[in-house]
Amino acid sequence: MNDRQAYATLLLVILFWAGNYPVGKLGIGDLGPLTLTGGRALLAGPLLLVVARLAAPLSRPLARADYIAFAILGGTGLVTNTTLWYWGLQYTTALNAGILGAAAPIFVSVASALLFGDRLGSRNWLGIALTVLAVLITVAKGSVGVLLALTMNRGDLIILLSQVAWISYSLYSRAAASTLPPVWVMAGANLAAGLVLVPLALLVERPWEDWRAWRGWLVVLYGALPVTLGHLWFYQIVRTIGAGRAVTFLNLMPFAVLTLAWLLVGETIHAYHVIGAVLVAAGVYLATRPA
């Protein structure tokens, strides 16, 4: 993959990931969050395992540290973060979820500074402040009265709660003792998550009763195929153009979510959505620059 191919592929990745917000909103109307996440893990896990064995064969057997990494990353990334994310989408818009989700790197940066002593400069703190402002504007729908009355949308709060699991996922990924290639870690995490989510979905949501909910099952396929493929491509992109340039381009995500949510779900874009998207993109850019 050369630089031109990497940038073109990165635009596709942004579209795949941004599309997950409006597509997820469509799916949560037909299937429950446990079924959507469990089905995704059930399909993606075996596919990733095949890719891992073909593309990155191991020179050693899996160790205890690897299985621990699979369990923790699957538990924080899919069982908790993604399931909560779908649950939150039941009560909020894809537009709000996209802006709040784009703020995730800020939470990770602050947690890394507190736990690992990462240095944050004045530019980073300015970016954090802008992102916090974007979050407040979004959850308050641009109204100071909503904030003062503490009447924020329940879905927005659940989406923000899911970020706690994402922080845990990101920080553990950094500190994990596993030295496996990323595709192996993704495969193991999906398989571990599937072992938890599929029985829970069968017990709690009884998805066989909704077997004709074709839209929901298509959303499961979307999460298992394009979204997962985007993760694999992103690792290749980072190796080609570097993490800094790749992450900078991801700041286009909020604007892609706004466009796709309007096109696919027909959600109304308000001024506070545009302001929130601009602020969160600028904030994440500043906060993730070297101090």
C-alpha positions in Angstrom: 0.0 0.0 0.0 1.5 3.4 -1.1 0.6 6.8 0.4 -2.1 7.5 -2.2 -3.8 4.2 -1.6 -3.5 4.7 2.1 -5.3 8.0 2.0 -8.0 6.7 -0.3 -8.5 3.7 1.9 -8.7 6.0 5.0 -11.6 7.8 3.5 -13.4 4.5 3.0 -12.6 3.6 6.6 -14.1 6.9 7.8 -17.2 6.3 5.8 -17.6 2.7 7.2 -17.1 3.9 10.8 -19.3 7.0 10.4 -22.0 4.9 8.7 -22.1 2.7 11.8 -24.0 5.5 13.6 -27.1 5.9 11.3 -27.0 2.2 10.4 -26.9 1.3 14.1 -29.8 3.6 14.7 -31.8 1.7 12.1 -30.8 -1.7 13.6 -31.6 -0.9 17.2 -35.3 -0.5 16.2 -35.4 -4.2 15.2 -33.0 -6.0 17.4 -31.7 -5.5 20.9 -28.2 -4.2 21.8 -27.0 -7.7 23.1 -28.1 -9.3 19.8 -26.5 -6.7 17.6 -23.2 -6.8 19.4 -23.3 -10.6 20.0 -24.1 -11.3 16.3 -21.3 -9.1 15.2 -18.8 -10.8 17.4 -20.1 -14.3 16.4 -19.5 -13.5 12.7 -16.4 -11.4 13.0 -14.5 -13.6 15.4 -14.1 -16.7 13.1 -13.5 -14.5 10.0 -10.7 -12.6 11.8 -9.3 -15.9 13.0 -9.0 -17.2 9.5 -7.4 -14.0 8.3 -5.0 -14.1 11.3 -3.9 -17.7 10.5 -3.4 -16.9 6.8 -1.9 -13.4 7.0 0.0 -13.5 10.3 0.8 -17.1 11.3 2.2 -17.4 14.8 5.7 -18.7 15.6 4.7 -19.6 19.2 1.6 -21.0 20.9 -0.9 -18.7 22.6 0.2 -17.8 26.1 -1.8 -17.1 29.3 -1.2 -13.3 28.8 -2.8 -13.6 25.4 -6.0 -15.2 26.7 -6.2 -12.6 29.4 -5.9 -9.8 26.8 -8.6 -11.4 24.7 -11.0 -11.6 27.7 -10.3 -8.0 28.9 -10.4 -6.4 25.5 -13.5 -8.3 24.5 -15.2 -7.4 27.7 -14.4 -3.7 27.6 -14.5 -3.2 23.9 -17.5 -5.2 22.8 -19.4 -6.6 25.8 -19.5 -3.2 27.5 -18.6 -0.4 25.2 -20.4 -1.5 22.0 -23.5 -2.9 23.8 -23.9 0.3 25.8 -23.4 2.3 22.6 -26.3 0.5 20.9 -28.4 0.9 24.1 -27.8 4.6 24.1 -28.7 4.8 20.4 -32.2 3.7 21.4 -32.8 7.0 23.1 -30.7 9.6 21.2 -29.9 10.5 17.6 -27.1 9.2 15.5 -26.1 12.9 15.2 -25.5 13.3 18.9 -23.9 9.9 19.2 -21.5 10.7 16.5 -20.3 14.0 18.1 -20.1 12.4 21.6 -18.2 9.4 20.2 -15.7 11.6 18.4 -14.7 13.0 21.8 -13.3 9.5 22.9 -9.6 10.4 22.3 -9.9 13.3 24.7 -11.0 11.0 27.6 -8.2 8.6 26.7 -5.6 11.4 26.7 -6.7 12.6 30.1 -6.8 9.1 31.6 -3.3 8.4 30.2 -2.0 11.6 31.8 -3.4 10.6 35.1 -2.4 6.9 35.1 0.8 6.9 33.0 2.0 10.4 33.5 1.7 11.4 29.9 2.6 15.1 29.5 -0.1 17.5 28.3 0.9 20.9 27.1 -1.2 24.1 27.0 -2.3 23.3 23.4 -3.5 19.9 24.6 -5.5 21.4 27.4 -7.1 23.9 25.0 -8.1 21.0 22.8 -9.6 19.2 25.9 -11.5 22.3 26.9 -12.9 22.7 23.3 -14.0 19.0 23.3 -15.7 19.3 26.7 -17.5 22.4 25.4 -18.6 20.4 22.3 -20.0 17.6 24.6 -21.9 20.1 26.7 -23.3 21.9 23.7 -24.4 18.6 22.2 -26.0 17.0 25.3 -27.7 20.3 26.2 -28.9 20.8 22.6 -27.4 24.2 22.6 -29.5 25.3 25.6 -28.0 26.5 28.9 -31.4 25.9 30.5 -31.1 22.1 29.8 -27.7 22.0 31.6 -29.0 24.0 34.6 -32.1 21.8 34.9 -30.0 18.6 34.4 -32.5 17.3 31.9 -30.1 15.8 29.4 -31.2 13.0 27.1 -30.8 9.5 28.7 -29.3 8.2 25.5 -26.5 10.9 25.5 -25.6 9.9 29.0 -25.4 6.2 28.1 -23.2 7.0 25.1 -20.9 9.0 27.5 -21.0 6.1 29.9 -19.8 3.8 27.2 -16.7 5.9 26.9 -15.6 4.7 30.3 -15.3 1.2 28.8 -13.5 2.6 25.8 -11.0 4.3 28.1 -10.4 0.9 29.8 -10.0 -0.8 26.4 -7.6 1.8 25.1 -5.4 1.9 28.3 -5.3 -1.9 28.6 -4.3 -2.2 24.9 -1.4 0.1 25.7 -0.3 -1.8 28.8 -1.2 -5.4 27.8 1.5 -8.0 28.0 0.3 -9.7 24.8 2.7 -9.2 21.9 0.4 -10.7 19.2 -0.2 -9.0 15.9 -3.3 -6.8 16.0 -5.4 -9.1 13.8 -4.9 -11.9 16.4 -5.9 -9.6 19.2 -9.1 -8.5 17.3 -10.0 -12.2 16.6 -9.5 -13.2 20.2 -11.4 -10.3 21.6 -14.4 -10.9 19.2 -14.4 -14.6 20.1 -14.2 -13.9 23.8 -17.0 -11.4 23.5 -19.2 -13.8 21.5 -18.9 -16.4 24.3 -20.5 -13.9 26.7 -22.9 -12.0 24.5 -24.5 -14.8 22.5 -25.8 -16.7 25.5 -26.9 -13.4 27.1 -28.8 -12.3 23.9 -30.5 -15.7 23.7 -31.5 -15.6 27.3 -32.6 -11.9 27.5 -33.6 -10.8 24.1 -34.8 -14.1 22.4 -33.7 -12.9 18.9 -35.2 -16.0 17.2 -38.5 -14.3 17.7 -37.3 -11.5 15.4 -35.8 -13.6 12.7 -37.7 -11.7 10.1 -36.2 -8.4 11.2 -34.1 -8.3 8.1 -32.9 -4.7 8.7 -31.5 -5.6 12.1 -29.7 -8.6 10.7 -28.2 -6.5 7.9 -26.9 -4.1 10.6 -25.2 -7.2 12.3 -23.5 -7.9 9.0 -22.5 -4.3 8.6 -20.8 -4.4 12.0 -19.1 -7.7 11.3 -17.9 -6.9 7.8 -17.3 -3.2 6.8 -16.7 -2.0 10.4 -14.3 -4.8 11.2 -12.6 -4.5 7.8 -12.1 -0.8 8.6 -10.1 -1.8 11.7 -7.9 -4.1 9.7 -7.3 -1.5 7.0 -6.6 1.2 9.6 -3.6 -0.8 11.0 -2.2 -1.0 7.5 -2.8 2.7 7.0 -0.9 3.6 10.2 2.0 1.5 9.0 2.1 3.3 5.7 1.5 7.0 6.6 2.1 7.0 10.3 -0.3 7.3 13.3 -0.2 11.1 13.4 -1.5 11.7 9.9 -4.0 8.8 10.1 -5.5 10.1 13.4 -5.7 13.6 12.0 -7.8 12.5 9.1 -10.2 10.8 11.6 -11.3 14.3 12.7 -13.5 14.3 9.6 -15.6 11.6 11.3 -18.1 14.0 13.0 -18.9 15.7 9.6 -19.3 12.3 7.9 -21.7 11.2 10.6 -23.8 14.4 10.2 -24.0 13.9 6.5 -24.9 10.2 6.6 -27.4 10.6 9.5 -29.2 13.2 7.4 -29.1 11.1 4.3 -29.8 7.6 5.7 -32.0 8.3 8.7 -33.4 11.7 7.9 -32.3 13.3 11.1 -32.5 17.1 11.3 -29.1 18.8 11.6 -29.4 21.7 14.0 -26.9 24.6 14.5 -25.7 23.0 17.8 -24.7 19.8 15.9 -22.6 21.8 13.5 -21.0 23.8 16.3 -20.4 20.6 18.3 -18.8 18.9 15.3 -16.4 21.8 14.6 -15.4 22.1 18.2 -14.9 18.4 18.8 -12.8 18.1 15.6 -10.6 21.1 16.5 -10.4 19.9 20.1 -9.3 16.4 19.3 -6.8 17.7 16.8 -5.2 20.0 19.4 -5.4 17.5 22.2 -3.7 14.7 20.3 -0.8 16.8 19.1 2.6 16.2 20.8 3.0 18.3 23.9 
